[in-house]
Amino acid sequence: MQHFILAFITIGIVWTAWKNFKQLGRLKAADLDLTVEQRQQQQMRYTMRIVACLLALAALPFLFTIIGKSL
């Protein structure tokens, strides 16, 4: 059961990272009316979301191991 929960959480995190990665790639074409500074802020926002998703993916196995051993 624990593996199914981990799989669903992992799928959600990967989907979120992929969605942000696609938005990051389309930023220049989609938002032509933004200034350079605003575009850089949006790029940094998307990049930090992707990094947060990757960190969450790295931490999930350890968290589930700790939770599994305590139950």
N, C-alpha and C positions, 0 to 999 in steps of 0.2 A: 504494500500500500504506500509505503514511504517513497518508493521509486516512482510511482505514478504522480504523486504530488510534486516531487522534484522535477519530473519531466514537464508537467504543465507549467510550473513556475519558470523553468528554463525556456520553454517555448515562448512564453509571454515576454520575457526579457530580451530574447533574440529578436522577436517581432518588433519590439519597441526600438531596439538599436538599429534594425534595418530600416524602419520608418524614418528615424532621424538621419540615417546615412543618406537615404534618398532625398530628403528635404535639403540636406547640406549640398548635395550635388546639383539640385535644381534651383538653388538660391539665386544665382546670378541671372538666370533666365526668367525666373518668376517675379522677382522684385526689382524691376528696372528703375523705379522711382526712389529707391533708397540711396542715401548718401554712402560714401565709402566707409565712414565710421559706423553707421547703422548696420551696414552689411557685415562688417567685421564683428560687431557685437552679436549679430545673429549667428554667424559662423562659429563663434566661440561658445554660444549657448548650445548649439547642436553638437559641437565637439565634446563639450563637458557632459552632455547627456549620454553620448556614446561611451565615453570613458567610464561614467558611473555604471552603465549597463555591463561593461566588461569587468569592472571590479566586483559587481554583484555576482556575475557568473563565476568568477574565481573564488568568491567566498561561500557560495551555496553548498558545495560538497562538505566543507568543514562545518558549516552550521548544521547541516542535516546529520552529520556524524555525531556531533555533540548532543543534539536533541535526541537522536536515536539511542545513544548510550544512556542518557538520563531517564528515558522511559522504560 
